[in-house]
């Protein structure tokens, strides 16, 4: 369940916080599964936002190249 209103920066920061808690053993075993699921969702959000930016940049580059050809 992705939150499309979250920014890349927010998702990345939340992911960093989860990873830090896991590395510092601040997450109880009972919470581990839930946190891993949340980390997966945050990674998916980041990947989707990066893919969108990549697609936008590729389209922009293509437009610029077309303008240079004409």
Biopython code that builds the backbone (N, CA, C, O; Angstrom):
import numpy as np
from Bio.PDB.StructureBuilder import StructureBuilder

atoms = [
    (1, "UNK", "N", (0.838, -1.172, 0.000)),
    (1, "UNK", "CA", (0.000, 0.000, 0.000)),
    (1, "UNK", "C", (0.886, 1.239, 0.000)),
    (1, "UNK", "O", (1.395, 1.642, 1.046)),
    (2, "UNK", "N", (1.068, 1.837, -1.157)),
    (2, "UNK", "CA", (1.941, 3.001, -1.283)),
    (2, "UNK", "C", (1.183, 4.284, -1.019)),
    (2, "UNK", "O", (0.017, 4.415, -1.391)),
    (3, "UNK", "N", (1.841, 5.223, -0.381)),
    (3, "UNK", "CA", (1.288, 6.546, -0.153)),
    (3, "UNK", "C", (1.838, 7.455, -1.247)),
    (3, "UNK", "O", (3.000, 7.857, -1.202)),
    (4, "UNK", "N", (1.003, 7.775, -2.222)),
    (4, "UNK", "CA", (1.483, 8.571, -3.354)),
    (4, "UNK", "C", (1.691, 10.033, -2.981)),
    (4, "UNK", "O", (2.259, 10.792, -3.767)),
    (5, "UNK", "N", (1.239, 10.446, -1.788)),
    (5, "UNK", "CA", (1.418, 11.829, -1.371)),
    (5, "UNK", "C", (2.771, 12.063, -0.701)),
    (5, "UNK", "O", (3.152, 13.207, -0.457)),
    (6, "UNK", "N", (3.475, 11.018, -0.413)),
    (6, "UNK", "CA", (4.781, 11.137, 0.247)),
    (6, "UNK", "C", (5.836, 11.495, -0.797)),
    (6, "UNK", "O", (5.820, 10.981, -1.915)),
    (7, "UNK", "N", (6.733, 12.367, -0.423)),
    (7, "UNK", "CA", (7.803, 12.741, -1.352)),
    (7, "UNK", "C", (8.929, 11.711, -1.292)),
    (7, "UNK", "O", (9.017, 10.906, -0.364)),
    (8, "UNK", "N", (9.776, 11.764, -2.301)),
    (8, "UNK", "CA", (10.941, 10.884, -2.315)),
    (8, "UNK", "C", (11.782, 11.120, -1.067)),
    (8, "UNK", "O", (12.219, 10.173, -0.413)),
    (9, "UNK", "N", (12.004, 12.391, -0.742)),
    (9, "UNK", "CA", (12.842, 12.735, 0.412)),
    (9, "UNK", "C", (12.247, 12.192, 1.704)),
    (9, "UNK", "O", (12.972, 11.662, 2.545)),
    (10, "UNK", "N", (10.945, 12.318, 1.867)),
    (10, "UNK", "CA", (10.297, 11.798, 3.067)),
    (10, "UNK", "C", (10.427, 10.281, 3.149)),
    (10, "UNK", "O", (10.747, 9.737, 4.206)),
    (11, "UNK", "N", (10.178, 9.600, 2.036)),
    (11, "UNK", "CA", (10.281, 8.141, 2.011)),
    (11, "UNK", "C", (11.705, 7.699, 2.315)),
    (11, "UNK", "O", (11.920, 6.756, 3.078)),
    (12, "UNK", "N", (12.679, 8.383, 1.716)),
    (12, "UNK", "CA", (14.081, 8.033, 1.928)),
    (12, "UNK", "C", (14.486, 8.257, 3.384)),
    (12, "UNK", "O", (15.208, 7.446, 3.963)),
    (13, "UNK", "N", (14.022, 9.357, 3.971)),
    (13, "UNK", "CA", (14.347, 9.632, 5.374)),
    (13, "UNK", "C", (13.736, 8.588, 6.301)),
    (13, "UNK", "O", (14.381, 8.131, 7.244)),
    (14, "UNK", "N", (12.491, 8.217, 6.028)),
    (14, "UNK", "CA", (11.850, 7.178, 6.838)),
    (14, "UNK", "C", (12.590, 5.854, 6.711)),
    (14, "UNK", "O", (12.769, 5.131, 7.691)),
    (15, "UNK", "N", (13.015, 5.550, 5.497)),
    (15, "UNK", "CA", (13.767, 4.316, 5.264)),
    (15, "UNK", "C", (15.090, 4.346, 6.023)),
    (15, "UNK", "O", (15.477, 3.350, 6.634)),
    (16, "UNK", "N", (15.779, 5.473, 5.990)),
    (16, "UNK", "CA", (17.033, 5.605, 6.726)),
    (16, "UNK", "C", (16.816, 5.407, 8.220)),
    (16, "UNK", "O", (17.623, 4.757, 8.885)),
    (17, "UNK", "N", (15.730, 5.963, 8.753)),
    (17, "UNK", "CA", (15.429, 5.815, 10.175)),
    (17, "UNK", "C", (15.170, 4.354, 10.536)),
    (17, "UNK", "O", (15.636, 3.869, 11.567)),
    (18, "UNK", "N", (14.419, 3.656, 9.677)),
    (18, "UNK", "CA", (14.157, 2.234, 9.929)),
    (18, "UNK", "C", (15.446, 1.422, 9.910)),
    (18, "UNK", "O", (15.674, 0.582, 10.781)),
    (19, "UNK", "N", (16.275, 1.678, 8.923)),
    (19, "UNK", "CA", (17.539, 0.952, 8.810)),
    (19, "UNK", "C", (18.415, 1.215, 10.038)),
    (19, "UNK", "O", (19.024, 0.296, 10.586)),
    (20, "UNK", "N", (18.469, 2.476, 10.459)),
    (20, "UNK", "CA", (19.272, 2.826, 11.633)),
    (20, "UNK", "C", (18.765, 2.092, 12.879)),
    (20, "UNK", "O", (19.555, 1.578, 13.670)),
    (21, "UNK", "N", (17.450, 2.051, 13.041)),
    (21, "UNK", "CA", (16.881, 1.335, 14.186)),
    (21, "UNK", "C", (17.217, -0.149, 14.133)),
    (21, "UNK", "O", (17.528, -0.760, 15.155)),
    (22, "UNK", "N", (17.153, -0.726, 12.937)),
    (22, "UNK", "CA", (17.473, -2.144, 12.780)),
    (22, "UNK", "C", (18.949, -2.397, 13.087)),
    (22, "UNK", "O", (19.295, -3.369, 13.760)),
    (23, "UNK", "N", (19.810, -1.516, 12.589)),
    (23, "UNK", "CA", (21.244, -1.683, 12.817)),
    (23, "UNK", "C", (21.599, -1.536, 14.289)),
    (23, "UNK", "O", (22.525, -2.185, 14.776)),
    (24, "UNK", "N", (20.866, -0.685, 14.996)),
    (24, "UNK", "CA", (21.144, -0.447, 16.408)),
    (24, "UNK", "C", (20.316, -1.337, 17.334)),
    (24, "UNK", "O", (20.280, -1.123, 18.546)),
    (25, "UNK", "N", (19.655, -2.330, 16.755)),
    (25, "UNK", "CA", (18.825, -3.269, 17.514)),
    (25, "UNK", "C", (17.780, -2.558, 18.364)),
    (25, "UNK", "O", (17.483, -2.992, 19.477)),
    (26, "UNK", "N", (17.222, -1.470, 17.845)),
    (26, "UNK", "CA", (16.195, -0.726, 18.559)),
    (26, "UNK", "C", (14.791, -1.221, 18.228)),
    (26, "UNK", "O", (13.813, -0.712, 18.775)),
    (27, "UNK", "N", (14.684, -2.194, 17.353)),
    (27, "UNK", "CA", (13.382, -2.723, 16.971)),
    (27, "UNK", "C", (13.232, -4.100, 17.613)),
    (27, "UNK", "O", (14.103, -4.960, 17.488)),
    (28, "UNK", "N", (12.121, -4.284, 18.295)),
    (28, "UNK", "CA", (11.828, -5.558, 18.939)),
    (28, "UNK", "C", (11.540, -6.606, 17.870)),
    (28, "UNK", "O", (11.093, -6.274, 16.772)),
    (29, "UNK", "N", (11.793, -7.849, 18.189)),
    (29, "UNK", "CA", (11.570, -8.948, 17.252)),
    (29, "UNK", "C", (10.114, -8.949, 16.776)),
    (29, "UNK", "O", (9.841, -9.227, 15.608)),
    (30, "UNK", "N", (9.186, -8.639, 17.678)),
    (30, "UNK", "CA", (7.772, -8.627, 17.331)),
    (30, "UNK", "C", (7.447, -7.558, 16.287)),
    (30, "UNK", "O", (6.476, -7.706, 15.544)),
    (31, "UNK", "N", (8.224, -6.505, 16.219)),
    (31, "UNK", "CA", (7.990, -5.408, 15.283)),
    (31, "UNK", "C", (8.787, -5.562, 13.993)),
    (31, "UNK", "O", (8.569, -4.818, 13.037)),
    (32, "UNK", "N", (9.697, -6.510, 13.960)),
    (32, "UNK", "CA", (10.621, -6.642, 12.835)),
    (32, "UNK", "C", (9.893, -6.881, 11.520)),
    (32, "UNK", "O", (10.195, -6.226, 10.523)),
    (33, "UNK", "N", (8.942, -7.807, 11.501)),
    (33, "UNK", "CA", (8.224, -8.123, 10.266)),
    (33, "UNK", "C", (7.489, -6.900, 9.735)),
    (33, "UNK", "O", (7.529, -6.618, 8.537)),
    (34, "UNK", "N", (6.821, -6.181, 10.620)),
    (34, "UNK", "CA", (6.090, -4.972, 10.222)),
    (34, "UNK", "C", (7.032, -3.916, 9.659)),
    (34, "UNK", "O", (6.714, -3.248, 8.675)),
    (35, "UNK", "N", (8.188, -3.774, 10.287)),
    (35, "UNK", "CA", (9.154, -2.777, 9.835)),
    (35, "UNK", "C", (9.801, -3.163, 8.515)),
    (35, "UNK", "O", (10.103, -2.298, 7.693)),
    (36, "UNK", "N", (10.012, -4.431, 8.312)),
    (36, "UNK", "CA", (10.566, -4.885, 7.029)),
    (36, "UNK", "C", (9.551, -4.631, 5.917)),
    (36, "UNK", "O", (9.917, -4.216, 4.817)),
    (37, "UNK", "N", (8.269, -4.884, 6.211)),
    (37, "UNK", "CA", (7.215, -4.610, 5.231)),
    (37, "UNK", "C", (7.181, -3.118, 4.909)),
    (37, "UNK", "O", (7.091, -2.742, 3.740)),
    (38, "UNK", "N", (7.253, -2.269, 5.925)),
    (38, "UNK", "CA", (7.250, -0.824, 5.724)),
    (38, "UNK", "C", (8.467, -0.396, 4.901)),
    (38, "UNK", "O", (8.354, 0.458, 4.022)),
    (39, "UNK", "N", (9.629, -0.991, 5.187)),
    (39, "UNK", "CA", (10.839, -0.674, 4.426)),
    (39, "UNK", "C", (10.648, -1.032, 2.954)),
    (39, "UNK", "O", (11.064, -0.281, 2.072)),
    (40, "UNK", "N", (10.024, -2.169, 2.688)),
    (40, "UNK", "CA", (9.750, -2.568, 1.307)),
    (40, "UNK", "C", (8.847, -1.574, 0.596)),
    (40, "UNK", "O", (9.062, -1.254, -0.572)),
    (41, "UNK", "N", (7.833, -1.087, 1.306)),
    (41, "UNK", "CA", (6.932, -0.095, 0.727)),
    (41, "UNK", "C", (7.674, 1.209, 0.430)),
    (41, "UNK", "O", (7.462, 1.823, -0.616)),
    (42, "UNK", "N", (8.536, 1.627, 1.346)),
    (42, "UNK", "CA", (9.303, 2.859, 1.147)),
    (42, "UNK", "C", (10.267, 2.723, -0.025)),
    (42, "UNK", "O", (10.442, 3.662, -0.802)),
    (43, "UNK", "N", (10.886, 1.562, -0.152)),
    (43, "UNK", "CA", (11.786, 1.315, -1.285)),
    (43, "UNK", "C", (11.008, 1.384, -2.596)),
    (43, "UNK", "O", (11.488, 1.952, -3.577)),
    (44, "UNK", "N", (9.808, 0.806, -2.612)),
    (44, "UNK", "CA", (8.977, 0.844, -3.817)),
    (44, "UNK", "C", (8.609, 2.284, -4.176)),
    (44, "UNK", "O", (8.625, 2.653, -5.350)),
    (45, "UNK", "N", (8.280, 3.088, -3.182)),
    (45, "UNK", "CA", (7.951, 4.494, -3.428)),
    (45, "UNK", "C", (9.154, 5.206, -4.043)),
    (45, "UNK", "O", (9.017, 5.923, -5.034)),
    (46, "UNK", "N", (10.322, 5.008, -3.454)),
    (46, "UNK", "CA", (11.537, 5.657, -3.969)),
    (46, "UNK", "C", (11.825, 5.219, -5.400)),
    (46, "UNK", "O", (12.124, 6.051, -6.256)),
    (47, "UNK", "N", (11.736, 3.918, -5.662)),
    (47, "UNK", "CA", (12.005, 3.407, -7.004)),
    (47, "UNK", "C", (11.029, 3.992, -8.024)),
    (47, "UNK", "O", (11.429, 4.383, -9.121)),
    (48, "UNK", "N", (9.749, 4.050, -7.658)),
    (48, "UNK", "CA", (8.750, 4.586, -8.585)),
    (48, "UNK", "C", (8.980, 6.059, -8.872)),
    (48, "UNK", "O", (8.851, 6.501, -10.014)),
    (49, "UNK", "N", (9.315, 6.810, -7.849)),
    (49, "UNK", "CA", (9.564, 8.238, -8.051)),
    (49, "UNK", "C", (10.819, 8.453, -8.901)),
    (49, "UNK", "O", (10.839, 9.335, -9.760)),
    (50, "UNK", "N", (11.861, 7.657, -8.671)),
    (50, "UNK", "CA", (13.076, 7.757, -9.486)),
    (50, "UNK", "C", (12.800, 7.370, -10.933)),
    (50, "UNK", "O", (13.331, 7.992, -11.854)),
    (51, "UNK", "N", (11.974, 6.350, -11.141)),
    (51, "UNK", "CA", (11.624, 5.921, -12.493)),
    (51, "UNK", "C", (10.862, 7.029, -13.221)),
    (51, "UNK", "O", (11.087, 7.271, -14.407)),
    (52, "UNK", "N", (9.959, 7.699, -12.501)),
    (52, "UNK", "CA", (9.204, 8.804, -13.087)),
    (52, "UNK", "C", (10.141, 9.928, -13.508)),
    (52, "UNK", "O", (10.004, 10.483, -14.599)),
    (53, "UNK", "N", (11.087, 10.261, -12.647)),
    (53, "UNK", "CA", (12.054, 11.320, -12.967)),
    (53, "UNK", "C", (12.902, 10.908, -14.166)),
    (53, "UNK", "O", (13.159, 11.715, -15.059)),
    (54, "UNK", "N", (13.333, 9.654, -14.179)),
    (54, "UNK", "CA", (14.140, 9.157, -15.299)),
    (54, "UNK", "C", (13.372, 9.281, -16.612)),
    (54, "UNK", "O", (13.922, 9.728, -17.618)),
    (55, "UNK", "N", (12.111, 8.888, -16.598)),
    (55, "UNK", "CA", (11.277, 8.975, -17.799)),
    (55, "UNK", "C", (11.117, 10.425, -18.243)),
    (55, "UNK", "O", (11.205, 10.730, -19.432)),
    (56, "UNK", "N", (10.883, 11.317, -17.283)),
    (56, "UNK", "CA", (10.740, 12.740, -17.604)),
    (56, "UNK", "C", (12.022, 13.313, -18.201)),
    (56, "UNK", "O", (11.967, 14.073, -19.167)),
    (57, "UNK", "N", (13.164, 12.961, -17.640)),
    (57, "UNK", "CA", (14.447, 13.461, -18.134)),
    (57, "UNK", "C", (14.721, 12.918, -19.537)),
    (57, "UNK", "O", (15.186, 13.652, -20.408)),
    (58, "UNK", "N", (14.432, 11.637, -19.753)),
    (58, "UNK", "CA", (14.640, 11.057, -21.076)),
    (58, "UNK", "C", (13.772, 11.762, -22.121)),
    (58, "UNK", "O", (14.231, 12.022, -23.233)),
    (59, "UNK", "N", (12.514, 12.074, -21.766)),
    (59, "UNK", "CA", (11.621, 12.774, -22.689)),
    (59, "UNK", "C", (12.132, 14.182, -22.966)),
    (59, "UNK", "O", (12.066, 14.659, -24.100)),
    (60, "UNK", "N", (12.634, 14.836, -21.950)),
    (60, "UNK", "CA", (13.181, 16.178, -22.114)),
    (60, "UNK", "C", (14.409, 16.169, -23.021)),
    (60, "UNK", "O", (14.553, 17.026, -23.893)),
    (61, "UNK", "N", (15.279, 15.208, -22.813)),
    (61, "UNK", "CA", (16.479, 15.082, -23.647)),
    (61, "UNK", "C", (16.081, 14.816, -25.100)),
    (61, "UNK", "O", (16.658, 15.386, -26.026)),
    (62, "UNK", "N", (15.095, 13.949, -25.284)),
    (62, "UNK", "CA", (14.632, 13.640, -26.634)),
    (62, "UNK", "C", (14.074, 14.893, -27.305)),
    (62, "UNK", "O", (14.343, 15.138, -28.481)),
    (63, "UNK", "N", (13.299, 15.686, -26.565)),
    (63, "UNK", "CA", (12.758, 16.938, -27.107)),
    (63, "UNK", "C", (13.875, 17.902, -27.494)),
    (63, "UNK", "O", (13.820, 18.528, -28.552)),
    (64, "UNK", "N", (14.881, 18.021, -26.641)),
    (64, "UNK", "CA", (16.004, 18.923, -26.920)),
    (64, "UNK", "C", (16.754, 18.457, -28.166)),
    (64, "UNK", "O", (17.122, 19.266, -29.017)),
    (65, "UNK", "N", (16.977, 17.151, -28.265)),
    (65, "UNK", "CA", (17.677, 16.616, -29.442)),
    (65, "UNK", "C", (16.864, 16.856, -30.706)),
    (65, "UNK", "O", (17.435, 17.179, -31.747)),
    (66, "UNK", "N", (15.540, 16.706, -30.641)),
    (66, "UNK", "CA", (14.675, 16.953, -31.796)),
    (66, "UNK", "C", (14.758, 18.421, -32.207)),
    (66, "UNK", "O", (14.787, 18.731, -33.398)),
    (67, "UNK", "N", (14.796, 19.308, -31.248)),
    (67, "UNK", "CA", (14.886, 20.741, -31.552)),
    (67, "UNK", "C", (16.215, 21.063, -32.221)),
    (67, "UNK", "O", (16.267, 21.924, -33.099)),
    (68, "UNK", "N", (17.269, 20.400, -31.829)),
    (68, "UNK", "CA", (18.591, 20.637, -32.401)),
    (68, "UNK", "C", (18.685, 20.100, -33.830)),
    (68, "UNK", "O", (19.443, 20.624, -34.646)),
    (69, "UNK", "N", (17.922, 19.065, -34.124)),
    (69, "UNK", "CA", (17.916, 18.468, -35.463)),
    (69, "UNK", "C", (17.176, 19.380, -36.442)),
    (69, "UNK", "O", (17.584, 19.534, -37.593)),
    (70, "UNK", "N", (16.108, 19.969, -35.978)),
    (70, "UNK", "CA", (15.287, 20.826, -36.852)),
    (70, "UNK", "C", (15.980, 22.095, -37.072)),
    (70, "UNK", "O", (15.467, 22.963, -37.778)),
]
sb = StructureBuilder()
sb.init_structure("model")
sb.init_model(0)
sb.init_chain("A")
sb.init_seg("    ")
for serial, (resi, resn, name, xyz) in enumerate(atoms, 1):
    if name == "N":
        sb.init_residue(resn, " ", resi, " ")
    sb.init_atom(name, np.array(xyz, "f"), 0.0, 1.0, " ", f" {name:<3s}", serial, name[0])
structure = sb.get_structure()
